[in-house]
Amino acid sequence: MLTVVAAIILPGLANWGFSTLGYPWIGSGVWALGYGLGVVFIWYEWVRPLDITGPEGVGGSEDSSE
């Protein structure tokens, strides 16, 4: 839940805040940077460590002549 707040909600609120103050480009930049860093964090912490390889011995090998 903390990751969702940090990666989506906080950059969205910062975007809204800067836009209402008259700085829409800064708000969009803060949102893009926050959201992008959130995606990188989720990939680095949750997706990267997963072992998503297939089982050994399954599939076509190049040295098989059958």
PDB file with SEQRES, HELIX, SHEET and CRYST1 records, atoms N, CA, C and O in Angstrom:
SEQRES   1 A   66  MET LEU THR VAL VAL ALA ALA ILE ILE LEU PRO GLY LEU          
SEQRES   2 A   66  ALA ASN TRP GLY PHE SER THR LEU GLY TYR PRO TRP ILE          
SEQRES   3 A   66  GLY SER GLY VAL TRP ALA LEU GLY TYR GLY LEU GLY VAL          
SEQRES   4 A   66  VAL PHE ILE TRP TYR GLU TRP VAL ARG PRO LEU ASP ILE          
SEQRES   5 A   66  THR GLY PRO GLU GLY VAL GLY GLY SER GLU ASP SER SER          
SEQRES   6 A   66  GLU                                                          
HELIX    1 AA1 LEU A    2  VAL A    4  1                                   3    
HELIX    2 AA2 VAL A    5  ILE A    9  3                                   5    
HELIX    3 AA3 LEU A   10  THR A   20  1                                  11    
HELIX    4 AA4 PRO A   24  ILE A   42  1                                  19    
HELIX    5 AA5 TRP A   43  VAL A   47  3                                   5    
CRYST1    1.000    1.000    1.000  90.00  90.00  90.00 P 1           1          
ATOM      1  N   MET A   1       0.825  -1.185   0.000  1.00  0.00           N  
ATOM      2  CA  MET A   1       0.000   0.000   0.000  1.00  0.00           C  
ATOM      3  C   MET A   1       0.874   1.256   0.000  1.00  0.00           C  
ATOM      4  O   MET A   1       0.549   2.254  -0.642  1.00  0.00           O  
ATOM      5  N   LEU A   2       1.981   1.186   0.726  1.00  0.00           N  
ATOM      6  CA  LEU A   2       2.894   2.325   0.773  1.00  0.00           C  
ATOM      7  C   LEU A   2       3.504   2.601  -0.597  1.00  0.00           C  
ATOM      8  O   LEU A   2       3.724   3.757  -0.959  1.00  0.00           O  
ATOM      9  N   THR A   3       3.773   1.558  -1.347  1.00  0.00           N  
ATOM     10  CA  THR A   3       4.323   1.735  -2.694  1.00  0.00           C  
ATOM     11  C   THR A   3       3.318   2.432  -3.602  1.00  0.00           C  
ATOM     12  O   THR A   3       3.695   3.298  -4.391  1.00  0.00           O  
ATOM     13  N   VAL A   4       2.051   2.067  -3.500  1.00  0.00           N  
ATOM     14  CA  VAL A   4       1.009   2.717  -4.305  1.00  0.00           C  
ATOM     15  C   VAL A   4       0.912   4.194  -3.946  1.00  0.00           C  
ATOM     16  O   VAL A   4       0.801   5.047  -4.826  1.00  0.00           O  
ATOM     17  N   VAL A   5       0.954   4.487  -2.666  1.00  0.00           N  
ATOM     18  CA  VAL A   5       0.887   5.887  -2.234  1.00  0.00           C  
ATOM     19  C   VAL A   5       2.090   6.659  -2.751  1.00  0.00           C  
ATOM     20  O   VAL A   5       1.943   7.767  -3.268  1.00  0.00           O  
ATOM     21  N   ALA A   6       3.277   6.083  -2.616  1.00  0.00           N  
ATOM     22  CA  ALA A   6       4.495   6.799  -3.011  1.00  0.00           C  
ATOM     23  C   ALA A   6       4.648   6.902  -4.518  1.00  0.00           C  
ATOM     24  O   ALA A   6       5.197   7.889  -5.007  1.00  0.00           O  
ATOM     25  N   ALA A   7       4.178   5.913  -5.269  1.00  0.00           N  
ATOM     26  CA  ALA A   7       4.420   5.896  -6.710  1.00  0.00           C  
ATOM     27  C   ALA A   7       3.299   6.525  -7.529  1.00  0.00           C  
ATOM     28  O   ALA A   7       3.547   6.992  -8.641  1.00  0.00           O  
ATOM     29  N   ILE A   8       2.076   6.549  -7.012  1.00  0.00           N  
ATOM     30  CA  ILE A   8       0.951   7.037  -7.806  1.00  0.00           C  
ATOM     31  C   ILE A   8       0.273   8.243  -7.167  1.00  0.00           C  
ATOM     32  O   ILE A   8       0.087   9.271  -7.819  1.00  0.00           O  
ATOM     33  N   ILE A   9      -0.091   8.124  -5.913  1.00  0.00           N  
ATOM     34  CA  ILE A   9      -0.902   9.168  -5.280  1.00  0.00           C  
ATOM     35  C   ILE A   9      -0.093  10.433  -5.019  1.00  0.00           C  
ATOM     36  O   ILE A   9      -0.555  11.526  -5.345  1.00  0.00           O  
ATOM     37  N   LEU A  10       1.092  10.318  -4.446  1.00  0.00           N  
ATOM     38  CA  LEU A  10       1.882  11.524  -4.151  1.00  0.00           C  
ATOM     39  C   LEU A  10       2.283  12.303  -5.406  1.00  0.00           C  
ATOM     40  O   LEU A  10       2.145  13.526  -5.416  1.00  0.00           O  
ATOM     41  N   PRO A  11       2.771  11.649  -6.464  1.00  0.00           N  
ATOM     42  CA  PRO A  11       3.057  12.420  -7.681  1.00  0.00           C  
ATOM     43  C   PRO A  11       1.806  13.042  -8.290  1.00  0.00           C  
ATOM     44  O   PRO A  11       1.868  14.136  -8.852  1.00  0.00           O  
ATOM     45  N   GLY A  12       0.678  12.358  -8.185  1.00  0.00           N  
ATOM     46  CA  GLY A  12      -0.575  12.920  -8.690  1.00  0.00           C  
ATOM     47  C   GLY A  12      -1.000  14.151  -7.912  1.00  0.00           C  
ATOM     48  O   GLY A  12      -1.445  15.138  -8.499  1.00  0.00           O  
ATOM     49  N   LEU A  13      -0.865  14.100  -6.603  1.00  0.00           N  
ATOM     50  CA  LEU A  13      -1.191  15.277  -5.784  1.00  0.00           C  
ATOM     51  C   LEU A  13      -0.224  16.422  -6.039  1.00  0.00           C  
ATOM     52  O   LEU A  13      -0.626  17.586  -6.050  1.00  0.00           O  
ATOM     53  N   ALA A  14       1.043  16.102  -6.241  1.00  0.00           N  
ATOM     54  CA  ALA A  14       2.017  17.145  -6.558  1.00  0.00           C  
ATOM     55  C   ALA A  14       1.701  17.773  -7.908  1.00  0.00           C  
ATOM     56  O   ALA A  14       1.823  18.987  -8.067  1.00  0.00           O  
ATOM     57  N   ASN A  15       1.300  16.971  -8.876  1.00  0.00           N  
ATOM     58  CA  ASN A  15       0.902  17.482 -10.184  1.00  0.00           C  
ATOM     59  C   ASN A  15      -0.285  18.426 -10.042  1.00  0.00           C  
ATOM     60  O   ASN A  15      -0.281  19.519 -10.607  1.00  0.00           O  
ATOM     61  N   TRP A  16      -1.287  18.015  -9.301  1.00  0.00           N  
ATOM     62  CA  TRP A  16      -2.460  18.859  -9.079  1.00  0.00           C  
ATOM     63  C   TRP A  16      -2.069  20.159  -8.377  1.00  0.00           C  
ATOM     64  O   TRP A  16      -2.525  21.236  -8.761  1.00  0.00           O  
ATOM     65  N   GLY A  17      -1.237  20.059  -7.366  1.00  0.00           N  
ATOM     66  CA  GLY A  17      -0.830  21.245  -6.612  1.00  0.00           C  
ATOM     67  C   GLY A  17      -0.069  22.244  -7.467  1.00  0.00           C  
ATOM     68  O   GLY A  17      -0.369  23.438  -7.442  1.00  0.00           O  
ATOM     69  N   PHE A  18       0.893  21.780  -8.208  1.00  0.00           N  
ATOM     70  CA  PHE A  18       1.647  22.690  -9.074  1.00  0.00           C  
ATOM     71  C   PHE A  18       0.768  23.262 -10.187  1.00  0.00           C  
ATOM     72  O   PHE A  18       0.930  24.419 -10.573  1.00  0.00           O  
ATOM     73  N   SER A  19      -0.146  22.466 -10.696  1.00  0.00           N  
ATOM     74  CA  SER A  19      -1.031  22.957 -11.753  1.00  0.00           C  
ATOM     75  C   SER A  19      -1.964  24.043 -11.236  1.00  0.00           C  
ATOM     76  O   SER A  19      -2.217  25.017 -11.944  1.00  0.00           O  
ATOM     77  N   THR A  20      -2.474  23.902 -10.035  1.00  0.00           N  
ATOM     78  CA  THR A  20      -3.357  24.931  -9.479  1.00  0.00           C  
ATOM     79  C   THR A  20      -2.584  26.194  -9.111  1.00  0.00           C  
ATOM     80  O   THR A  20      -3.161  27.280  -9.054  1.00  0.00           O  
ATOM     81  N   LEU A  21      -1.302  26.061  -8.864  1.00  0.00           N  
ATOM     82  CA  LEU A  21      -0.480  27.236  -8.582  1.00  0.00           C  
ATOM     83  C   LEU A  21      -0.029  27.943  -9.856  1.00  0.00           C  
ATOM     84  O   LEU A  21       0.581  29.010  -9.791  1.00  0.00           O  
ATOM     85  N   GLY A  22      -0.322  27.359 -11.004  1.00  0.00           N  
ATOM     86  CA  GLY A  22       0.039  27.972 -12.271  1.00  0.00           C  
ATOM     87  C   GLY A  22       1.317  27.455 -12.886  1.00  0.00           C  
ATOM     88  O   GLY A  22       1.884  28.094 -13.772  1.00  0.00           O  
ATOM     89  N   TYR A  23       1.780  26.304 -12.427  1.00  0.00           N  
ATOM     90  CA  TYR A  23       2.997  25.689 -12.963  1.00  0.00           C  
ATOM     91  C   TYR A  23       2.680  24.298 -13.511  1.00  0.00           C  
ATOM     92  O   TYR A  23       3.119  23.298 -12.942  1.00  0.00           O  
ATOM     93  N   PRO A  24       1.926  24.222 -14.607  1.00  0.00           N  
ATOM     94  CA  PRO A  24       1.534  22.885 -15.088  1.00  0.00           C  
ATOM     95  C   PRO A  24       2.698  22.053 -15.603  1.00  0.00           C  
ATOM     96  O   PRO A  24       2.666  20.828 -15.487  1.00  0.00           O  
ATOM     97  N   TRP A  25       3.729  22.681 -16.172  1.00  0.00           N  
ATOM     98  CA  TRP A  25       4.875  21.918 -16.683  1.00  0.00           C  
ATOM     99  C   TRP A  25       5.663  21.288 -15.543  1.00  0.00           C  
ATOM    100  O   TRP A  25       6.130  20.155 -15.655  1.00  0.00           O  
ATOM    101  N   ILE A  26       5.809  22.022 -14.454  1.00  0.00           N  
ATOM    102  CA  ILE A  26       6.516  21.455 -13.296  1.00  0.00           C  
ATOM    103  C   ILE A  26       5.706  20.305 -12.700  1.00  0.00           C  
ATOM    104  O   ILE A  26       6.258  19.272 -12.322  1.00  0.00           O  
ATOM    105  N   GLY A  27       4.392  20.501 -12.622  1.00  0.00           N  
ATOM    106  CA  GLY A  27       3.529  19.435 -12.114  1.00  0.00           C  
ATOM    107  C   GLY A  27       3.610  18.179 -12.949  1.00  0.00           C  
ATOM    108  O   GLY A  27       3.690  17.073 -12.412  1.00  0.00           O  
ATOM    109  N   SER A  28       3.588  18.343 -14.269  1.00  0.00           N  
ATOM    110  CA  SER A  28       3.693  17.179 -15.150  1.00  0.00           C  
ATOM    111  C   SER A  28       5.051  16.502 -15.018  1.00  0.00           C  
ATOM    112  O   SER A  28       5.143  15.274 -15.051  1.00  0.00           O  
ATOM    113  N   GLY A  29       6.105  17.300 -14.868  1.00  0.00           N  
ATOM    114  CA  GLY A  29       7.438  16.731 -14.686  1.00  0.00           C  
ATOM    115  C   GLY A  29       7.566  15.964 -13.383  1.00  0.00           C  
ATOM    116  O   GLY A  29       8.154  14.883 -13.341  1.00  0.00           O  
ATOM    117  N   VAL A  30       7.011  16.533 -12.317  1.00  0.00           N  
ATOM    118  CA  VAL A  30       7.053  15.850 -11.014  1.00  0.00           C  
ATOM    119  C   VAL A  30       6.261  14.552 -11.090  1.00  0.00           C  
ATOM    120  O   VAL A  30       6.690  13.530 -10.556  1.00  0.00           O  
ATOM    121  N   TRP A  31       5.097  14.588 -11.757  1.00  0.00           N  
ATOM    122  CA  TRP A  31       4.294  13.383 -11.871  1.00  0.00           C  
ATOM    123  C   TRP A  31       5.031  12.316 -12.683  1.00  0.00           C  
ATOM    124  O   TRP A  31       5.083  11.156 -12.273  1.00  0.00           O  
ATOM    125  N   ALA A  32       5.594  12.693 -13.813  1.00  0.00           N  
ATOM    126  CA  ALA A  32       6.301  11.726 -14.660  1.00  0.00           C  
ATOM    127  C   ALA A  32       7.509  11.143 -13.942  1.00  0.00           C  
ATOM    128  O   ALA A  32       7.752   9.939 -14.011  1.00  0.00           O  
ATOM    129  N   LEU A  33       8.261  11.982 -13.259  1.00  0.00           N  
ATOM    130  CA  LEU A  33       9.431  11.503 -12.528  1.00  0.00           C  
ATOM    131  C   LEU A  33       9.021  10.573 -11.384  1.00  0.00           C  
ATOM    132  O   LEU A  33       9.624   9.515 -11.200  1.00  0.00           O  
ATOM    133  N   GLY A  34       8.014  10.956 -10.626  1.00  0.00           N  
ATOM    134  CA  GLY A  34       7.562  10.121  -9.518  1.00  0.00           C  
ATOM    135  C   GLY A  34       6.993   8.799  -9.980  1.00  0.00           C  
ATOM    136  O   GLY A  34       7.297   7.750  -9.411  1.00  0.00           O  
ATOM    137  N   TYR A  35       6.161   8.847 -11.020  1.00  0.00           N  
ATOM    138  CA  TYR A  35       5.575   7.618 -11.549  1.00  0.00           C  
ATOM    139  C   TYR A  35       6.657   6.726 -12.159  1.00  0.00           C  
ATOM    140  O   TYR A  35       6.651   5.513 -11.949  1.00  0.00           O  
ATOM    141  N   GLY A  36       7.580   7.318 -12.910  1.00  0.00           N  
ATOM    142  CA  GLY A  36       8.664   6.541 -13.514  1.00  0.00           C  
ATOM    143  C   GLY A  36       9.551   5.891 -12.474  1.00  0.00           C  
ATOM    144  O   GLY A  36       9.922   4.726 -12.616  1.00  0.00           O  
ATOM    145  N   LEU A  37       9.894   6.624 -11.439  1.00  0.00           N  
ATOM    146  CA  LEU A  37      10.707   6.038 -10.376  1.00  0.00           C  
ATOM    147  C   LEU A  37       9.945   4.937  -9.644  1.00  0.00           C  
ATOM    148  O   LEU A  37      10.542   3.957  -9.200  1.00  0.00           O  
ATOM    149  N   GLY A  38       8.644   5.095  -9.520  1.00  0.00           N  
ATOM    150  CA  GLY A  38       7.830   4.046  -8.911  1.00  0.00           C  
ATOM    151  C   GLY A  38       7.857   2.768  -9.730  1.00  0.00           C  
ATOM    152  O   GLY A  38       7.967   1.674  -9.176  1.00  0.00           O  
ATOM    153  N   VAL A  39       7.757   2.900 -11.048  1.00  0.00           N  
ATOM    154  CA  VAL A  39       7.811   1.730 -11.929  1.00  0.00           C  
ATOM    155  C   VAL A  39       9.176   1.055 -11.834  1.00  0.00           C  
ATOM    156  O   VAL A  39       9.260  -0.172 -11.774  1.00  0.00           O  
ATOM    157  N   VAL A  40      10.237   1.845 -11.820  1.00  0.00           N  
ATOM    158  CA  VAL A  40      11.586   1.279 -11.702  1.00  0.00           C  
ATOM    159  C   VAL A  40      11.751   0.585 -10.360  1.00  0.00           C  
ATOM    160  O   VAL A  40      12.344  -0.492 -10.298  1.00  0.00           O  
ATOM    161  N   PHE A  41      11.243   1.172  -9.289  1.00  0.00           N  
ATOM    162  CA  PHE A  41      11.339   0.563  -7.959  1.00  0.00           C  
ATOM    163  C   PHE A  41      10.588  -0.767  -7.911  1.00  0.00           C  
ATOM    164  O   PHE A  41      11.099  -1.755  -7.385  1.00  0.00           O  
ATOM    165  N   ILE A  42       9.367  -0.786  -8.466  1.00  0.00           N  
ATOM    166  CA  ILE A  42       8.586  -2.027  -8.467  1.00  0.00           C  
ATOM    167  C   ILE A  42       9.301  -3.099  -9.270  1.00  0.00           C  
ATOM    168  O   ILE A  42       9.353  -4.256  -8.853  1.00  0.00           O  
ATOM    169  N   TRP A  43       9.855  -2.724 -10.426  1.00  0.00           N  
ATOM    170  CA  TRP A  43      10.601  -3.707 -11.220  1.00  0.00           C  
ATOM    171  C   TRP A  43      11.812  -4.209 -10.435  1.00  0.00           C  
ATOM    172  O   TRP A  43      12.051  -5.416 -10.379  1.00  0.00           O  
ATOM    173  N   TYR A  44      12.576  -3.306  -9.831  1.00  0.00           N  
ATOM    174  CA  TYR A  44      13.819  -3.675  -9.163  1.00  0.00           C  
ATOM    175  C   TYR A  44      13.567  -4.547  -7.935  1.00  0.00           C  
ATOM    176  O   TYR A  44      14.300  -5.506  -7.696  1.00  0.00           O  
ATOM    177  N   GLU A  45      12.547  -4.225  -7.164  1.00  0.00           N  
ATOM    178  CA  GLU A  45      12.315  -4.940  -5.909  1.00  0.00           C  
ATOM    179  C   GLU A  45      11.453  -6.188  -6.062  1.00  0.00           C  
ATOM    180  O   GLU A  45      11.662  -7.168  -5.347  1.00  0.00           O  
ATOM    181  N   TRP A  46      10.482  -6.172  -6.984  1.00  0.00           N  
ATOM    182  CA  TRP A  46       9.529  -7.280  -7.041  1.00  0.00           C  
ATOM    183  C   TRP A  46       9.674  -8.143  -8.275  1.00  0.00           C  
ATOM    184  O   TRP A  46       9.550  -9.364  -8.172  1.00  0.00           O  
ATOM    185  N   VAL A  47       9.930  -7.572  -9.431  1.00  0.00           N  
ATOM    186  CA  VAL A  47       9.927  -8.349 -10.667  1.00  0.00           C  
ATOM    187  C   VAL A  47      11.301  -8.921 -10.980  1.00  0.00           C  
ATOM    188  O   VAL A  47      11.405 -10.082 -11.376  1.00  0.00           O  
ATOM    189  N   ARG A  48      12.353  -8.137 -10.812  1.00  0.00           N  
ATOM    190  CA  ARG A  48      13.707  -8.575 -11.159  1.00  0.00           C  
ATOM    191  C   ARG A  48      14.139  -9.833 -10.419  1.00  0.00           C  
ATOM    192  O   ARG A  48      14.756 -10.701 -11.036  1.00  0.00           O  
ATOM    193  N   PRO A  49      13.846  -9.979  -9.116  1.00  0.00           N  
ATOM    194  CA  PRO A  49      14.318 -11.190  -8.415  1.00  0.00           C  
ATOM    195  C   PRO A  49      13.586 -12.472  -8.808  1.00  0.00           C  
ATOM    196  O   PRO A  49      14.037 -13.555  -8.437  1.00  0.00           O  
ATOM    197  N   LEU A  50      12.474 -12.394  -9.545  1.00  0.00           N  
ATOM    198  CA  LEU A  50      11.727 -13.595  -9.896  1.00  0.00           C  
ATOM    199  C   LEU A  50      12.513 -14.455 -10.881  1.00  0.00           C  
ATOM    200  O   LEU A  50      13.129 -13.947 -11.818  1.00  0.00           O  
ATOM    201  N   ASP A  51      12.481 -15.736 -10.657  1.00  0.00           N  
ATOM    202  CA  ASP A  51      13.116 -16.675 -11.576  1.00  0.00           C  
ATOM    203  C   ASP A  51      12.038 -17.144 -12.548  1.00  0.00           C  
ATOM    204  O   ASP A  51      11.246 -18.030 -12.226  1.00  0.00           O  
ATOM    205  N   ILE A  52      12.011 -16.554 -13.725  1.00  0.00           N  
ATOM    206  CA  ILE A  52      10.949 -16.861 -14.679  1.00  0.00           C  
ATOM    207  C   ILE A  52      11.474 -17.660 -15.874  1.00  0.00           C  
ATOM    208  O   ILE A  52      11.015 -17.480 -17.002  1.00  0.00           O  
ATOM    209  N   THR A  53      12.426 -18.532 -15.616  1.00  0.00           N  
ATOM    210  CA  THR A  53      12.946 -19.407 -16.666  1.00  0.00           C  
ATOM    211  C   THR A  53      12.132 -20.691 -16.697  1.00  0.00           C  
ATOM    212  O   THR A  53      11.499 -21.062 -15.708  1.00  0.00           O  
ATOM    213  N   GLY A  54      12.155 -21.348 -17.811  1.00  0.00           N  
ATOM    214  CA  GLY A  54      11.443 -22.615 -17.948  1.00  0.00           C  
ATOM    215  C   GLY A  54      12.215 -23.746 -17.296  1.00  0.00           C  
ATOM    216  O   GLY A  54      13.359 -23.569 -16.880  1.00  0.00           O  
ATOM    217  N   PRO A  55      11.593 -24.894 -17.210  1.00  0.00           N  
ATOM    218  CA  PRO A  55      12.284 -26.050 -16.627  1.00  0.00           C  
ATOM    219  C   PRO A  55      13.404 -26.530 -17.543  1.00  0.00           C  
ATOM    220  O   PRO A  55      13.364 -26.315 -18.755  1.00  0.00           O  
ATOM    221  N   GLU A  56      14.383 -27.169 -16.963  1.00  0.00           N  
ATOM    222  CA  GLU A  56      15.527 -27.691 -17.718  1.00  0.00           C  
ATOM    223  C   GLU A  56      15.080 -28.866 -18.584  1.00  0.00           C  
ATOM    224  O   GLU A  56      14.240 -29.665 -18.169  1.00  0.00           O  
ATOM    225  N   GLY A  57      15.641 -28.969 -19.781  1.00  0.00           N  
ATOM    226  CA  GLY A  57      15.384 -30.097 -20.648  1.00  0.00           C  
ATOM    227  C   GLY A  57      14.138 -29.976 -21.500  1.00  0.00           C  
ATOM    228  O   GLY A  57      13.844 -30.883 -22.278  1.00  0.00           O  
ATOM    229  N   VAL A  58      13.412 -28.908 -21.382  1.00  0.00           N  
ATOM    230  CA  VAL A  58      12.199 -28.729 -22.170  1.00  0.00           C  
ATOM    231  C   VAL A  58      12.484 -27.732 -23.277  1.00  0.00           C  
ATOM    232  O   VAL A  58      13.136 -26.714 -23.047  1.00  0.00           O  
ATOM    233  N   GLY A  59      12.009 -28.012 -24.451  1.00  0.00           N  
ATOM    234  CA  GLY A  59      12.220 -27.099 -25.562  1.00  0.00           C  
ATOM    235  C   GLY A  59      13.219 -27.688 -26.543  1.00  0.00           C  
ATOM    236  O   GLY A  59      13.855 -28.708 -26.279  1.00  0.00           O  
ATOM    237  N   GLY A  60      13.338 -27.019 -27.685  1.00  0.00           N  
ATOM    238  CA  GLY A  60      14.258 -27.490 -28.706  1.00  0.00           C  
ATOM    239  C   GLY A  60      15.668 -27.028 -28.435  1.00  0.00           C  
ATOM    240  O   GLY A  60      15.905 -25.852 -28.160  1.00  0.00           O  
ATOM    241  N   SER A  61      16.587 -27.936 -28.513  1.00  0.00           N  
ATOM    242  CA  SER A  61      17.990 -27.561 -28.356  1.00  0.00           C  
ATOM    243  C   SER A  61      18.653 -27.599 -29.726  1.00  0.00           C  
ATOM    244  O   SER A  61      18.190 -28.303 -30.624  1.00  0.00           O  
ATOM    245  N   GLU A  62      19.683 -26.881 -29.880  1.00  0.00           N  
ATOM    246  CA  GLU A  62      20.353 -26.773 -31.160  1.00  0.00           C  
ATOM    247  C   GLU A  62      21.156 -28.022 -31.507  1.00  0.00           C  
ATOM    248  O   GLU A  62      21.383 -28.288 -32.687  1.00  0.00           O  
ATOM    249  N   ASP A  63      21.591 -28.794 -30.515  1.00  0.00           N  
ATOM    250  CA  ASP A  63      22.406 -29.966 -30.800  1.00  0.00           C  
ATOM    251  C   ASP A  63      21.563 -31.213 -31.024  1.00  0.00           C  
ATOM    252  O   ASP A  63      22.114 -32.276 -31.310  1.00  0.00           O  
ATOM    253  N   SER A  64      20.269 -31.116 -30.906  1.00  0.00           N  
ATOM    254  CA  SER A  64      19.382 -32.252 -31.168  1.00  0.00           C  
ATOM    255  C   SER A  64      19.146 -32.399 -32.671  1.00  0.00           C  
ATOM    256  O   SER A  64      18.785 -31.432 -33.341  1.00  0.00           O  
ATOM    257  N   SER A  65      19.352 -33.617 -33.205  1.00  0.00           N  
ATOM    258  CA  SER A  65      19.204 -33.832 -34.647  1.00  0.00           C  
ATOM    259  C   SER A  65      17.966 -34.660 -34.967  1.00  0.00           C  
ATOM    260  O   SER A  65      17.922 -35.290 -36.023  1.00  0.00           O  
ATOM    261  N   GLU A  66      16.976 -34.684 -34.110  1.00  0.00           N  
ATOM    262  CA  GLU A  66      15.782 -35.491 -34.341  1.00  0.00           C  
ATOM    263  C   GLU A  66      14.837 -34.827 -35.245  1.00  0.00           C  
ATOM    264  O   GLU A  66      13.777 -35.377 -35.542  1.00  0.00           O  
TER     265      GLU A  66                                                      
END                                                                             
